[in-house]
Amino acid sequence: MARWGDAARPSARDPRTVGRLVVGAVTLSLAVAVPAAAVSPLDPAAGRPEPSGVPCASSSVQVDRPRHRYGVCERGRRAWKRVVLLYGDSLSSQAAPYVEHYFEVRSDFMVASRTLGGTAPCDWLRKVRSDISRYAPVAMIFQFSGNLLTSCMTEARDALMPMDGSNPDPEPYYDQYEQDTRAFARMARARRVPMFISAAPPTPDFADATNGWGRLDDLYRSIASDEGATYMDAPRLAVANPDGSRVETLPCLEIEPCLGYPVAEHNALYAPDRAHFGCAIPVAPPVRGVTAPCPAHSSGALRFGLAMVETVRAQLDGVAFRAPAVPRALHGA
């Protein structure tokens, strides 16, 4: 989870130096690869979708736009899914297994995860429109913590960390985050897709709305209000003290394994780098901002992802979501 405020100044002449730029104790390459936009399998008969359960070819898909449904073929029969799009950086990538599980506990939900460590909103803008066309999603989750090292953030980065000795100018950074986040929100609104903008875990400057984490969070709140999106504070509060400040451990949830380390009846939330969520067993440190998969349980990722699911499902379903216990597949038991 890279943030501009902790960055060391790179050399504009040496891309290898830029690739080693340290932001929030996370190294990240300037050329983070983002998957190419998928081809949209639009069906001329989408306005008259097949009912569920009818025979279908194994590779066929169908889109029911008026009802925001995506039809797939499961075991030779048509099954309609409500698709949730998840866009984010390394924190969303870590939380994605829990987000996917707790949406897909119900067979009519499907999550399409577009997450990669170190990315910024601009890395995904070309993907959003095709995803909306392809899936006719019922919701979009947006979570970015402030990365600025990928190639689409070059101008903002150069202004913030000038090589000519001039004073840093943070305004292009915030301007680009505002512009790109609004672009996400306007594409979602144009296709009547509810968008949920998630707060990031708190940093020491969480209460300062003039720079760093605080200003970016204030920007997200403002955009959500202006563009008809929903700002989600719950994911941040799920991994914070009651006042919203940083916390390293929290009492174990009833639905998760309780490791009791380093505090009895508590689980640790963060990795040694303090920028990512921790794993119950040691894993390799991030490489170019991309975190290694956790083969065991991650309490921080669970809490962060589950808070997203609870907020979105409560709005979509009209009732509070009650999470079952974390499955063994997600805690390595």
The 8 nearest C-alpha neighbors of each residue, nearest first, counted from 0:
[[1, 274, 89, 117, 275, 144, 2, 25],
 [2, 0, 22, 146, 23, 25, 117, 145],
 [3, 1, 145, 146, 22, 4, 23, 5],
 [2, 4, 6, 5, 22, 147, 146, 1],
 [3, 5, 2, 6, 211, 22, 23, 210],
 [6, 4, 22, 23, 3, 2, 7, 21],
 [7, 5, 22, 3, 21, 4, 8, 20],
 [6, 8, 21, 20, 9, 5, 22, 160],
 [7, 9, 160, 6, 10, 20, 162, 161],
 [10, 8, 17, 16, 20, 11, 7, 160],
 [9, 11, 12, 13, 16, 17, 8, 162],
 [10, 12, 13, 9, 14, 162, 17, 16],
 [13, 11, 10, 14, 16, 9, 17, 15],
 [12, 14, 16, 15, 10, 11, 17, 9],
 [13, 15, 17, 16, 18, 12, 11, 10],
 [16, 14, 18, 17, 13, 19, 28, 10],
 [15, 17, 19, 18, 14, 13, 9, 10],
 [16, 18, 9, 14, 20, 19, 15, 10],
 [19, 17, 28, 15, 16, 20, 29, 27],
 [18, 20, 16, 17, 26, 21, 27, 15],
 [21, 19, 17, 18, 26, 7, 9, 22],
 [20, 22, 26, 6, 25, 24, 7, 19],
 [23, 21, 6, 1, 5, 24, 25, 2],
 [22, 24, 5, 1, 25, 2, 274, 21],
 [23, 25, 22, 21, 272, 26, 274, 1],
 [26, 24, 22, 23, 21, 288, 1, 27],
 [27, 25, 287, 21, 288, 19, 20, 22],
 [287, 26, 28, 288, 18, 117, 19, 25],
 [29, 27, 18, 287, 30, 31, 19, 149],
 [30, 28, 149, 148, 150, 18, 31, 27],
 [29, 31, 28, 149, 32, 150, 18, 148],
 [32, 30, 28, 29, 149, 33, 118, 117],
 [31, 33, 30, 34, 115, 122, 118, 35],
 [32, 34, 35, 31, 122, 123, 115, 118],
 [35, 33, 36, 32, 126, 37, 113, 123],
 [34, 36, 37, 33, 126, 125, 32, 38],
 [37, 35, 126, 34, 129, 38, 125, 130],
 [36, 38, 39, 35, 129, 130, 126, 133],
 [39, 37, 40, 36, 129, 133, 130, 41],
 [38, 40, 133, 41, 37, 129, 132, 130],
 [41, 39, 133, 38, 42, 60, 61, 62],
 [42, 40, 39, 43, 133, 62, 61, 45],
 [41, 43, 45, 44, 61, 40, 62, 60],
 [44, 42, 45, 41, 46, 47, 61, 62],
 [43, 45, 42, 47, 46, 48, 61, 62],
 [46, 44, 63, 62, 42, 48, 47, 43],
 [45, 47, 44, 48, 63, 64, 65, 43],
 [48, 46, 45, 44, 49, 63, 43, 50],
 [49, 47, 45, 46, 63, 50, 44, 61],
 [48, 50, 51, 47, 53, 77, 61, 70],
 [51, 49, 48, 53, 52, 77, 78, 79],
 [52, 50, 77, 78, 53, 79, 49, 76],
 [51, 53, 76, 77, 78, 50, 54, 75],
 [52, 54, 76, 77, 51, 50, 55, 49],
 [55, 53, 76, 75, 77, 52, 56, 72],
 [56, 54, 75, 76, 77, 72, 57, 53],
 [55, 57, 59, 58, 75, 72, 54, 76],
 [56, 58, 72, 59, 75, 55, 73, 74],
 [59, 57, 56, 60, 72, 71, 55, 73],
 [60, 58, 56, 57, 72, 71, 55, 61],
 [61, 59, 71, 70, 58, 72, 62, 40],
 [60, 62, 70, 69, 42, 45, 71, 63],
 [61, 63, 69, 45, 64, 70, 68, 42],
 [62, 64, 68, 45, 66, 65, 67, 48],
 [65, 63, 67, 66, 135, 62, 68, 45],
 [64, 66, 67, 63, 46, 68, 135, 45],
 [65, 67, 64, 68, 63, 135, 137, 81],
 [68, 66, 64, 135, 136, 137, 65, 63],
 [67, 69, 63, 81, 80, 66, 79, 135],
 [70, 68, 62, 80, 134, 79, 61, 63],
 [71, 69, 79, 61, 60, 78, 62, 80],
 [72, 70, 60, 78, 77, 79, 73, 59],
 [71, 73, 77, 76, 57, 75, 78, 55],
 [74, 72, 76, 75, 77, 78, 71, 57],
 [73, 75, 76, 72, 57, 77, 55, 54],
 [74, 76, 55, 73, 54, 72, 57, 56],
 [75, 77, 54, 52, 73, 53, 72, 55],
 [76, 78, 72, 52, 51, 53, 71, 55],
 [79, 77, 51, 71, 70, 72, 73, 52],
 [78, 80, 70, 69, 68, 107, 71, 51],
 [81, 79, 107, 69, 108, 68, 82, 109],
 [80, 82, 108, 68, 107, 137, 109, 136],
 [81, 83, 136, 109, 110, 137, 80, 108],
 [84, 82, 110, 138, 136, 139, 137, 111],
 [83, 85, 139, 111, 110, 140, 112, 138],
 [84, 86, 112, 140, 113, 139, 111, 141],
 [87, 85, 113, 141, 114, 140, 142, 112],
 [86, 88, 142, 114, 91, 143, 141, 85],
 [87, 89, 116, 115, 118, 114, 91, 90],
 [116, 90, 88, 92, 91, 115, 0, 93],
 [91, 89, 93, 92, 88, 94, 275, 0],
 [92, 90, 94, 87, 93, 89, 88, 95],
 [91, 93, 89, 114, 95, 90, 94, 115],
 [94, 92, 90, 91, 95, 300, 89, 96],
 [93, 95, 300, 304, 91, 92, 97, 96],
 [94, 96, 98, 92, 97, 93, 91, 99],
 [97, 95, 99, 98, 94, 100, 93, 329],
 [96, 98, 100, 99, 95, 94, 301, 304],
 [99, 97, 95, 304, 101, 100, 96, 308],
 [98, 100, 96, 102, 97, 110, 101, 103],
 [101, 99, 97, 103, 98, 102, 104, 96],
 [100, 102, 104, 98, 103, 99, 97, 308],
 [103, 101, 99, 100, 104, 108, 98, 105],
 [102, 104, 105, 100, 108, 101, 106, 109],
 [105, 103, 101, 102, 100, 106, 108, 99],
 [106, 104, 103, 107, 108, 102, 101, 109],
 [105, 107, 108, 103, 104, 80, 109, 102],
 [106, 108, 80, 105, 81, 79, 109, 103],
 [109, 107, 81, 103, 80, 106, 102, 105],
 [108, 110, 82, 103, 80, 81, 83, 111],
 [111, 109, 83, 82, 99, 84, 112, 108],
 [110, 112, 84, 85, 83, 113, 109, 82],
 [113, 111, 85, 114, 110, 84, 86, 95],
 [114, 112, 86, 85, 111, 87, 115, 84],
 [113, 115, 87, 92, 88, 86, 112, 91],
 [116, 114, 88, 89, 118, 92, 117, 289],
 [89, 115, 117, 289, 88, 288, 118, 290],
 [118, 116, 288, 88, 146, 1, 0, 89],
 [117, 119, 88, 116, 115, 122, 146, 149],
 [118, 120, 146, 121, 122, 143, 147, 117],
 [119, 121, 122, 123, 179, 124, 180, 118],
 [122, 120, 124, 123, 119, 179, 151, 152],
 [123, 121, 120, 119, 124, 118, 151, 33],
 [124, 122, 126, 121, 125, 120, 127, 33],
 [123, 125, 121, 126, 127, 122, 120, 183],
 [126, 124, 123, 127, 128, 36, 129, 122],
 [125, 127, 36, 123, 124, 129, 128, 130],
 [128, 126, 130, 124, 129, 125, 131, 123],
 [127, 129, 131, 130, 126, 132, 125, 186],
 [128, 130, 132, 131, 127, 126, 133, 39],
 [131, 129, 133, 127, 132, 128, 134, 126],
 [132, 130, 135, 128, 129, 133, 134, 136],
 [133, 131, 129, 130, 135, 134, 128, 39],
 [132, 134, 39, 130, 131, 129, 40, 135],
 [133, 135, 136, 69, 131, 132, 130, 82],
 [136, 134, 67, 131, 64, 132, 68, 133],
 [137, 135, 82, 134, 138, 67, 83, 131],
 [136, 138, 67, 82, 192, 81, 83, 135],
 [139, 137, 193, 83, 192, 136, 194, 84],
 [138, 140, 84, 194, 83, 85, 195, 193],
 [141, 139, 85, 195, 194, 84, 86, 196],
 [140, 142, 196, 86, 87, 197, 195, 85],
 [143, 141, 87, 197, 196, 86, 140, 144],
 [144, 142, 87, 88, 145, 119, 141, 120],
 [143, 145, 199, 146, 0, 142, 2, 88],
 [144, 146, 2, 143, 1, 147, 3, 119],
 [145, 147, 1, 2, 119, 117, 148, 118],
 [148, 146, 152, 149, 156, 3, 145, 119],
 [149, 147, 29, 146, 152, 150, 27, 156],
 [150, 148, 29, 151, 152, 30, 147, 31],
 [149, 151, 153, 152, 29, 30, 148, 31],
 [150, 152, 149, 153, 121, 122, 154, 148],
 [153, 151, 147, 150, 155, 149, 154, 156],
 [154, 152, 156, 150, 155, 151, 157, 149],
 [155, 153, 157, 156, 152, 158, 171, 151],
 [156, 154, 172, 171, 158, 152, 157, 153],
 [155, 157, 159, 153, 158, 154, 160, 152],
 [156, 158, 154, 161, 160, 159, 155, 153],
 [159, 157, 155, 168, 156, 161, 160, 167],
 [158, 160, 167, 168, 156, 169, 157, 161],
 [159, 161, 157, 158, 167, 8, 156, 162],
 [162, 160, 157, 158, 163, 159, 167, 165],
 [161, 163, 164, 160, 11, 10, 157, 165],
 [164, 162, 165, 161, 166, 160, 157, 167],
 [163, 165, 162, 161, 166, 167, 160, 158],
 [166, 164, 163, 161, 167, 162, 160, 168],
 [165, 167, 168, 164, 161, 159, 160, 158],
 [168, 166, 159, 160, 158, 161, 169, 165],
 [167, 169, 159, 158, 170, 166, 171, 160],
 [170, 168, 159, 172, 171, 167, 173, 158],
 [169, 171, 173, 172, 168, 174, 155, 159],
 [172, 170, 174, 155, 173, 169, 175, 158],
 [173, 171, 155, 170, 175, 169, 174, 176],
 [172, 174, 176, 170, 175, 171, 177, 169],
 [175, 173, 171, 177, 172, 176, 170, 178],
 [174, 176, 178, 177, 172, 173, 171, 179],
 [177, 175, 173, 179, 174, 178, 180, 172],
 [176, 178, 174, 180, 175, 179, 181, 173],
 [177, 179, 175, 181, 176, 180, 174, 182],
 [180, 178, 182, 176, 181, 177, 121, 175],
 [181, 179, 183, 177, 182, 178, 176, 184],
 [180, 182, 184, 178, 183, 179, 185, 177],
 [181, 183, 179, 185, 180, 184, 186, 178],
 [184, 182, 180, 181, 186, 185, 187, 179],
 [185, 183, 181, 187, 182, 186, 188, 226],
 [184, 186, 188, 182, 187, 183, 189, 181],
 [187, 185, 189, 183, 188, 184, 182, 190],
 [188, 186, 192, 184, 185, 190, 189, 191],
 [187, 189, 191, 185, 190, 186, 192, 184],
 [190, 188, 186, 187, 191, 185, 192, 184],
 [189, 191, 188, 187, 192, 186, 131, 135],
 [192, 190, 188, 189, 187, 193, 137, 186],
 [191, 193, 187, 138, 190, 188, 137, 194],
 [194, 192, 138, 139, 191, 228, 187, 195],
 [195, 193, 139, 228, 138, 140, 229, 192],
 [194, 196, 229, 140, 230, 228, 141, 139],
 [197, 195, 230, 141, 231, 229, 140, 142],
 [198, 196, 231, 142, 141, 230, 195, 199],
 [197, 199, 232, 235, 231, 216, 234, 196],
 [198, 200, 235, 144, 201, 197, 142, 234],
 [201, 199, 235, 238, 202, 198, 239, 234],
 [202, 200, 205, 245, 244, 199, 235, 203],
 [201, 203, 205, 204, 245, 212, 200, 244],
 [202, 204, 205, 245, 201, 244, 206, 212],
 [205, 203, 207, 202, 206, 213, 212, 211],
 [204, 206, 213, 202, 201, 203, 207, 212],
 [205, 207, 204, 213, 208, 203, 244, 212],
 [208, 206, 213, 204, 209, 205, 210, 214],
 [207, 209, 214, 213, 210, 217, 206, 216],
 [208, 210, 214, 207, 213, 211, 215, 217],
 [211, 209, 214, 208, 213, 207, 212, 215],
 [210, 212, 213, 214, 4, 215, 204, 209],
 [211, 213, 215, 214, 205, 216, 204, 210],
 [214, 212, 208, 205, 207, 216, 215, 211],
 [213, 215, 208, 210, 217, 209, 216, 212],
 [214, 216, 218, 212, 217, 213, 219, 211],
 [217, 215, 219, 213, 218, 214, 212, 220],
 [218, 216, 214, 220, 215, 219, 213, 208],
 [217, 219, 215, 221, 216, 220, 214, 222],
 [220, 218, 216, 222, 221, 217, 223, 215],
 [221, 219, 217, 223, 218, 222, 230, 224],
 [220, 222, 218, 224, 219, 223, 225, 217],
 [223, 221, 225, 219, 224, 220, 226, 218],
 [222, 224, 228, 220, 226, 221, 225, 229],
 [223, 225, 221, 222, 227, 226, 220, 228],
 [226, 224, 222, 223, 227, 221, 228, 220],
 [227, 225, 223, 228, 224, 222, 184, 185],
 [226, 228, 224, 223, 225, 229, 188, 184],
 [229, 227, 223, 194, 226, 195, 224, 230],
 [230, 228, 195, 223, 196, 194, 231, 227],
 [229, 231, 196, 223, 195, 220, 197, 232],
 [232, 230, 197, 233, 196, 198, 229, 195],
 [231, 233, 198, 235, 234, 236, 197, 230],
 [232, 234, 236, 235, 231, 306, 237, 307],
 [235, 233, 303, 306, 237, 236, 232, 307],
 [236, 234, 200, 237, 233, 199, 232, 198],
 [235, 237, 239, 233, 238, 234, 243, 232],
 [236, 238, 234, 235, 302, 239, 233, 303],
 [239, 237, 236, 235, 299, 200, 303, 302],
 [240, 238, 236, 246, 245, 243, 244, 237],
 [239, 241, 243, 244, 242, 246, 245, 236],
 [240, 242, 243, 239, 236, 244, 237, 238],
 [243, 241, 240, 244, 239, 236, 245, 206],
 [244, 242, 240, 239, 241, 236, 245, 201],
 [245, 243, 240, 239, 242, 201, 246, 205],
 [244, 246, 239, 201, 202, 240, 203, 243],
 [247, 245, 239, 240, 248, 244, 238, 249],
 [246, 248, 268, 267, 269, 245, 249, 239],
 [249, 247, 267, 266, 268, 246, 265, 250],
 [248, 250, 265, 266, 251, 267, 247, 268],
 [251, 249, 265, 264, 266, 252, 248, 263],
 [252, 250, 265, 257, 266, 264, 249, 253],
 [251, 253, 254, 255, 250, 257, 256, 249],
 [252, 254, 255, 251, 324, 256, 257, 250],
 [253, 255, 324, 252, 325, 323, 256, 322],
 [256, 254, 252, 325, 253, 324, 257, 251],
 [257, 255, 258, 254, 330, 251, 296, 252],
 [258, 256, 251, 259, 266, 255, 264, 265],
 [257, 259, 260, 266, 256, 265, 264, 279],
 [260, 258, 263, 264, 265, 262, 257, 266],
 [261, 259, 262, 258, 263, 266, 265, 267],
 [260, 262, 259, 263, 267, 265, 266, 248],
 [263, 261, 260, 265, 259, 264, 266, 248],
 [262, 264, 259, 265, 260, 261, 258, 266],
 [265, 263, 259, 250, 251, 262, 257, 266],
 [266, 264, 250, 259, 251, 249, 262, 263],
 [267, 265, 248, 251, 249, 259, 258, 260],
 [266, 268, 248, 247, 269, 265, 249, 260],
 [269, 267, 299, 248, 298, 247, 277, 276],
 [268, 270, 276, 277, 273, 275, 267, 299],
 [277, 269, 271, 276, 273, 272, 275, 278],
 [272, 270, 273, 269, 277, 274, 275, 284],
 [271, 273, 274, 270, 24, 275, 25, 269],
 [274, 272, 271, 270, 269, 275, 276, 24],
 [273, 275, 272, 0, 23, 270, 24, 276],
 [276, 274, 270, 269, 273, 0, 277, 90],
 [275, 277, 269, 270, 299, 268, 300, 297],
 [270, 276, 278, 269, 268, 297, 275, 299],
 [277, 279, 297, 280, 293, 296, 295, 281],
 [280, 278, 296, 295, 297, 277, 281, 258],
 [279, 281, 278, 282, 295, 293, 294, 296],
 [282, 280, 278, 279, 283, 277, 293, 284],
 [283, 281, 284, 280, 291, 293, 278, 292],
 [282, 284, 291, 285, 281, 290, 286, 292],
 [285, 283, 282, 286, 290, 291, 272, 271],
 [286, 284, 290, 289, 288, 291, 287, 283],
 [285, 287, 288, 289, 284, 26, 290, 27],
 [27, 288, 286, 26, 28, 289, 285, 25],
 [289, 287, 27, 116, 117, 286, 285, 26],
 [290, 288, 116, 285, 286, 287, 89, 115],
 [289, 291, 285, 288, 292, 89, 286, 116],
 [290, 292, 283, 285, 293, 282, 289, 284],
 [293, 291, 294, 290, 93, 282, 283, 278],
 [292, 294, 295, 278, 291, 282, 296, 297],
 [295, 293, 331, 292, 296, 330, 329, 280],
 [296, 294, 330, 331, 293, 279, 329, 280],
 [297, 295, 330, 279, 278, 329, 298, 331],
 [298, 296, 278, 300, 299, 277, 279, 301],
 [297, 299, 301, 300, 268, 302, 296, 266],
 [298, 300, 268, 276, 302, 301, 297, 303],
 [299, 301, 94, 303, 297, 298, 302, 93],
 [302, 300, 298, 304, 299, 303, 305, 97],
 [303, 301, 305, 299, 300, 304, 237, 306],
 [302, 304, 234, 300, 306, 301, 305, 237],
 [305, 303, 94, 98, 307, 301, 306, 302],
 [304, 306, 308, 302, 307, 303, 301, 309],
 [307, 305, 234, 309, 304, 308, 303, 233],
 [308, 306, 304, 305, 310, 309, 234, 311],
 [307, 309, 305, 311, 306, 310, 312, 98],
 [308, 310, 306, 312, 320, 307, 311, 313],
 [311, 309, 307, 313, 308, 312, 306, 314],
 [312, 310, 308, 314, 313, 309, 315, 307],
 [313, 311, 315, 314, 309, 316, 310, 308],
 [312, 314, 319, 318, 317, 316, 310, 311],
 [313, 315, 312, 317, 311, 316, 310, 318],
 [314, 316, 312, 313, 317, 311, 137, 318],
 [317, 315, 313, 318, 312, 314, 319, 320],
 [316, 318, 313, 314, 315, 319, 312, 320],
 [319, 317, 313, 316, 320, 314, 312, 315],
 [320, 318, 313, 321, 317, 309, 312, 316],
 [319, 321, 309, 313, 322, 318, 312, 308],
 [322, 320, 319, 323, 309, 318, 101, 324],
 [321, 323, 320, 324, 101, 254, 305, 309],
 [324, 322, 254, 325, 321, 326, 101, 104],
 [325, 323, 254, 326, 255, 322, 253, 327],
 [324, 326, 255, 254, 323, 329, 327, 330],
 [327, 325, 328, 329, 324, 330, 323, 255],
 [328, 326, 330, 332, 329, 331, 325, 295],
 [327, 329, 326, 331, 330, 332, 325, 295],
 [330, 328, 327, 326, 296, 331, 295, 325],
 [331, 329, 296, 295, 327, 332, 328, 326],
 [330, 332, 295, 328, 327, 329, 294, 296],
 [331, 327, 330, 328, 295, 329, 326, 296]]
